[in-house]
């Protein structure tokens, strides 16, 4: 009996829930191999990943490519249920040679069995399906974007997303689609929020009277008016919400929806090459701001305006006049190496500290007050500075001490204890399971609505939201399973500690500009407490525990 590995993929673009997509692809794969005596013994199924991603950037597909190299992989061949879901563009040509090299047959239903690397017809068929997959994805994008543009311009329909500060979402009557209306679904619109709408009016008024962004932010903070992230904590748990920022004021002044019109397509998604020297890595999605000429405006006002069109036009003209004096800023680039780039946070505001060269020395700084108004809740200095040459010797000494052979037993005990921290609770796991069940039911209803003629763009949004909830719940269950079933053995821990010990030796010999990747491998997180001149260090290497140095004193001589 031939043992097979099943490979498949499903994403939100397919308008299907992952379980349904997996089942029908698996059914096709079994129908192909079982008459020949084949049996599927393992699966590599990616859920929630676009087909445009190359195999090496999809978690399960990358794991399959890694398994091909293992002579004890546990399967003899690979079967794919639907090549259009698995291969995109020229991905087959970039991937199949690996199967040939490692002697692993690749079976697909479209050729009735294993692909023959010497058969030109097989190669042509797979190339055609890759092109069809790319064309299908492009057609979906064009159809959805065109439909949404028409809805915004002709109907003035609210197309979802977070309501702007100053508005709240309200029902706008039953949905025009009979199937959706029968299911209780409604259209939505924006209504003025009585608690915050007047703040928007104040911002526009003060700006047109001559105040700048920072002065407006200071006045709002001084008067005790909650900033957007403080007012809506449910949507902004990642922000502290202490004070108004210049960016928040600027965003409000530049939002045309305060005129009462629905405005869509202020941003677009561009796909840019991840690496221009290696196109096989594929693209990454980059959000880009459209120019005002590219915005889609509703023909008529569709919700209560907070400012007049004249007021908004004057504010935008004033902003444009301020910017016209300076040339467009080029992307920030630097040739200076920062060993702790992205790893060091300010202990006061919890924001990442920026790299900055000063007098020929690399520093890290936090300029919270340059963006946020001063406030009593957060007594932040004008600028917090930390010189790299001060922290690196102390940090390296800590790493070498923790992972030194003489401290191996103590480190092992710390790792053992960390594996027992934060055990999954039964109520949390039950809630995650309920979420999966409920989202499966909702997705089935959405698919039924789509089959009944519902708007694909709207349904896609509903399905995306449900699948995001489902993915988070599945990740929670998977993390719980790993915690319960995949505790490291003492032998594994000894092996990893020795590996990290070798890395610590390399760290001592490396120059400062060469240490960044080593720090990343150690999974470092640093927090600088300026008032105490103390750095808190946490290390969480991949698949390992957390070590913490509660006090990395930068002034060891001062007692």
N, C-alpha and C positions, 0 to 999 in steps of 0.2 A: 504494500500500500504506500502510495506517495503522500508525504506529509507536506501540506501547503501553509504558507503565511498569506493572510488576506490583507490587502491594502486598499484603502478607500479614503474619501474626503467628503465633507459637507460644510458649507458655510451659509451665512445668512442670505447670500445672493440667490440661493436655490429656493428660497421661500418654503423650506421644509424644516421640520424639527430633526435634530441629529439622529434620534432613535429610528424614526421612519426611514430616513435616507440610508442609514447603515443597514437596516433590515432588507430593503429591496436590492441594494448592491450586493449584500451577502447572499441573497437568494439567487441572483444571477451567477455569482461565482460558484456556488455549490452545484447549480444546474450544469455548469460546464465541466467540473472536475469529478463529480461523483460517479457518472457513468464510466469514467476511466479508472475508477478505484482510488480516487484522491480523497483526502480528508484535511479539513482546515484545523490546525493545531494552535495557531496563534494569530492575533490581529494587530494591525497597525492602521488605526482609523483616526484621522484628524477632523475634529469638529470645531467650527468657528474660524477656519483659516481660508483665506481667499485662494482660488485656483491660480491666481497670478503669482503667488509666492512659489519660488523654486523649491524643490524637494528638501534641500539642505536647510531651508528656513522654516519648514513645517516640523513640529516636534516629532510626530510619529513617523513621518516619511524619513526624517533624518535618522531616527532610531533604526528604521529598516535598512537604510544604507550602511549604517554602522554594523548591523547584524550580518550583512553580506560578507564582511571581512572575517567573521568569526567561523572557523571550521567546525565548531560545536554549536552552531546556531540553532539547531533543533528542528529545522524544516529543510525540505529538498527543493522546493520551488515556491514561486509567488504567483498569486492569482489576483486579478483586478476585475471588479464587477462592472465598472463603467469608466472607460478611458477618458471621456469628456470631463468627468469630475476629477480625474487624477492628473491628467497631463494637459498643459496649456501652452499654446504657441510651439516653441521648439524644445520644450522640456524633455520630450521623449528622446530626442537626439542627444541631449546632454546627460541623460540618466541611463538609458539602456546599455551603453558600453560597459557600465559597471557590472550589470548582471552577466554580461557575456564574459567579462574578465574573471569573475569569481565563479563562473560555471553554474549559475542559478537560473533555471528557465523561468520565463515570464509568460504567464497564460492570460489571455484576454478573450472574451466571448466573440469579438468581432473577427478574429481569425480562426476561431473554432478550436483553439488549443494553445500550444506554446509558440511564441514568436520565433521565427527562424531568422537569425542574424544575416544569413546569406540570401534571403528571399527579398527581392526588391519590391514585390507586391505587398508583403507584410510591412516593410518600412514605409511605403507610400500610404497604406491605409492608416497607420498610426500617425503619420504626419498630417493627414487630412483631418483626423479627429482632433489633433492639437489645434489646427487652424479653426475648426468648427467651434471648439471650446472658447477660443479667443473671440471669435465673431459673436457667439452667443452672449458673452459677458459685455461686449461693447454695445450690442443691441439693447440689452437690459438697461445699461447706463443711459443711453440716448432716450429710450422710451420713458424712463422714470423722470429724468431731468426735464424733458419736454412737457410731460404731464404736470409736473410741479410748477413750472413756469407759467403754464396756461391757467392753472388754478389760482396762482397768486395774482396774475395780471387781470384776468377776466372776471373771476369770481371773488377775488380779494380774500381767499380762504386762508385761515390760520393753519400753517403747515407744521405745527408742533415745535418742540424745543422749549427752552427755559423762557418764561415771560421776562421782558425787560424790567429793570427796577422801575417802580412806579405803576406797574400793571399787575393784574392777576388774571388767571384763566377762568372763564365762565362758559356755561353751555350756550350754544347758539341755535337750539332747536334740534329736532330729529334729523338724522342723517338722510340725505336725499336718496341714497341707495336703499331700496326696500328691504333687502336682506339684512343690512346693517341696522336699519331702523327697527326691524322686528327683533333684533338681538339686543335692543336697548341702547345702541350707540348713538352719540350725538356729535354734531359739529361743535367746534369751540371758537371762541373769540377772546379778545383782550378787553378787560374792563379796568378802569382807573382804580388804583388802590388808594383809598382815602388816607391811609397812614403814610404813604410815601410819595404820592403824586405831587403834592405841593413842594416836596424837596427838589424834584426835577425842575419845576418852574423856577424855584429859587436859584438853582445852578445856572440855568440859561440867563436869568435876569442879571445875576452878579457878573457873569462872564461878559455880557454885552455892555455892562457899565464899566468895564476895564479891569476887573480882577483876573488874576491868572489861576492856573489849575491848583497850584500849591496853596495860594491864599484862600481859595474856595474850600479846599479840603481842610485847612486849618480851622476855618470858621465853622464848618459843619461839625468837626470833631469837638471844638470848644463848646458848642451849644448842646452837646450830648446827643446828637442825632446818630443812630446806628448806621454804620456803613453797610453796603449791600450784603457782604458776607456775614456780618453780625445780625442783620435783620432776618436773613433766611439761612439759619444754621443747618437745616436739614440738607440743603444742596451744597453747602460749603463747609463740610467737616474738616477739610484739609487746610483751611485758612483760620488764622487766629482771630481776625475781626476786631482788632483793637482800635483802629483809626481809619479814616478815609485816606485813600491814596490818590496821587495825581492821575494814575491810570484809570481809576474808576470814574473820576470826573471827566476825563478825556473821552472815555467810552460813551458816557451818557450824552455828551455834547455832539458826538458823531453818529448817534443812532437816529436814522430817519423815521423810525416807527413812532416816535413821539408826535409826528404830524398827523396821526390818525390813519395813515396809509399802511397797508401791508407791503413790506419790502423784502424781497427774497434775492438770493444769489449775491450777497455781499462778500462771501468767501467761496472759493472753489478748491477742489482737490486736484492737485497735479501729481503725476507719477514721475519721479526722477530716479535716475540710476543710482543704486546704492554704491557702486564702485565703477567708475568709468573705465578702469583697467581690467575689470572682470565682469562682463555683462551677464554672465550666468548667475550671478547673485540676485539678479532681478531688480525691481524698483522698490522705492519706499513712497508712501503717500505723504505729501506735503501740503498743508493748508496755506493758501495764498489769498491775500485781500484783492478783490476786484476793484477797479476804478468806479467812481460813481456813475459813469456812463454805462457800465455793464449791469447795474442794479435793475431788478425787475420790480416796478411799482404797480400797485393796484390802480385801476382806472379812477376809482373814487375812494374817499375815506371810508373805512370799514369799522373803525372803533373810535372811541372818544379821544380827540387830540389833546395833548397836554401843552403843546406850544403850537403857534401858527406856522404855516409854511414859510412866511416871511421871516419869523424869528429864527427858525432853523437855518434858512439860507444865509442870514446875516452871520450867525455863529460859525457856519462852515466857511464862509468867505473870510472871516477874521482868522480862523485857524489856518486856512490856506495861505493868507498873507504872511503869517508868522513863519510858515515853513518855506515860503518862496525865497527867502533870503539866504537859505542854505541849500547846498546841493544834496542830492539824495545820498543817504548814508550807505556805504557799502557794507557787506556782511563783516562782522567782527572776526578777524583772524589774528593769530599771534604766533610768533616763532619761539616764544619763551616757554620752556617746559615747567609745568607745575605738578609736583609729585602727588599732591593731595587734591587735584582738581575733582570737584564733585563729591568729595568725601568729608569735607569739613563744614560744620554748621555753626552759626552763632548761637550761643547758649541763651541769649536774651530773647531774640525774636524767632529762633528756630529756622531761619532762612539759610540757604547755602551761601557760604562766603565766596567772594569773587577773587580770582587771581589778579595781582597788580604788581608791576615792577616799579621799584622806587629806589633811586640811587644805586642801580645795578644789582639790586637784591630782590628775589621773589617774596612777595607778601601775600597775605589773604586779608580781605577787608569786607566789612559789612556796612553799607550806607543806607540803613533803614530809613533814616530821617530825610534822605534825598528823595524818597518816593512817598513816604507816609507822613501825615501830619503828626506833630508832637502830641502826646497824650499822657495823662497821669497814670493810666493802667500799665504803661510800658515805658519805664524810664531808660530810654535808649540813648547812648552817647551819639554825638554827631557822626563819628566814624569809629569802628572797631578794627584795629590792625593786629596782625600776628605775623611775625617774620618766620619764613619757612626754616631758616637755619637754626632757629631756636627749638622748634618742635621735632624735627627729624631725628636728631641724636637721641632724644628721650624716647621717641616712639620706637626707633630701631632697638634700643636697649630693652624695652618692654617686650617686644616680639621675641627677641633672642632668649630672654629670661623665661618666658612662658613656654616656649617650644624647645627648650634645652633638654638634653637627655636626662640631666639630673632632676628635672621637675616633671618627668614623664608621668610618674604615678599620680601626682597631684592633678595634673592636667586630665588624666584619664578619669579620675573621680569627678572632676568638674563636668566632663562630657557625659558621664553616666547620669549625673543629676540633671543636666539640661535635657536629656531625653525624656525625663519624667515630668518636666514642667508643662503646665497648661494642658492637662489631659482633656480630650474632647468630652463635652457634657452631653448626656442623652437628650435633653430638650433641644439643644442646638442641632444635633444630628437629625432628630425627628422633624424639626422645622425645615431643615435643608431638604429632607425627603419629601415633605409636603409641597415645598416650592417646586420641586421637579415634577411631581404629579400634577399640580395645578397648572404649571406652564405647559405641560404636554397637552392638557385638556384645552387650554386657551389657544395654543398653536393649531390644534385640530379644528377649532371653531374658525380661526382666521383663514385657514386653508379652505374651509367650506365656503366662507364668505367670498374668497377669491374665485372659487369655481362658479359662484353664483353671479359673478360679474362685478365684484367690488373693485375699487380703484387700486391698482397694484402699488402705487407709491404709498398710499396710506397704510395698506396692509403690510407692506415691507417694514414700515416703522413700527407697527405693533409687534410683528414677529421678531424684529431685531431686539426690541425691549424685552420680550419674553425670553428669548434665547440668551440674552445677557444675564438675566436673573438665573436661568437654568445653569449656565456655565459657572457662575459664582457658587451656586449650591453644589454642583458636581466637584468643583475644586475643594470645597470644604469637606465633602465626604472623602475625597481622595487623600487630602491632608490627614484626616483622622485615621484612615486606613494605614497610611505610611507610619504614623506615630505608633499605632498599635502593632503593626506587623513587621516593620522594617527597622527596629532598633539595631544599632551597630553592635557587632560582637566585639569582644576585647581584642581579638586578633586583627579585625578590621581597623579598630581605633589605633592600635599600635602601628599598623602600616601607614595610616594617614598622618599620624603624628611624626613619624620618621620622614615622610615625604615633606611635610611642612617644615621639619627641622632642616632639611636640605635647602628649602627655600629661604629659611632664615639665614643660613650661611651665605647664600647668594646675595641676600639683601645687604649684608655687611660689606661685601666686596663691590657692590654696585655704586655707580655715581648717582647723585641726586636726580639727574634727568632720566635715569634708567629705572627708577624705583616705582613709577606709577603702575605698571602692569603687575608688579609683585604685590603692591598694596591691594590692588583689585583682587588678586587671587586669595589674599587673606580675608577678604570681605570686610574691610575696615569701615567703621563709622565713627567720626570724631565730632566732638562738640566742645567749643571753646567758651569758657565762662570768664569773660574779661575782668569782671570785678575781683574775682579770686585768683586770676591768672592760672587757671586750672583747665586741663583738657581731659575730658572723659572719652575713653577709647573702648569701642566694642569691636570684636572680631567674630565674624561668622563665615568661615570658609564654606565652599559649596558642600552640601550634604553633611555639614558638621554642626556643632553646637555654637553657643555664644559664650565668649569669655569677656569679662569686663574688668577694666582697670579703673576703679572708682576715683582715683586721684593721680593724675599725671602732672605733678607740680612743676611749673616752669621756673620756680625760684627755690631750688632745693637748699640754697644757703640761707634763705630767710626763714627763721624759726621764731 
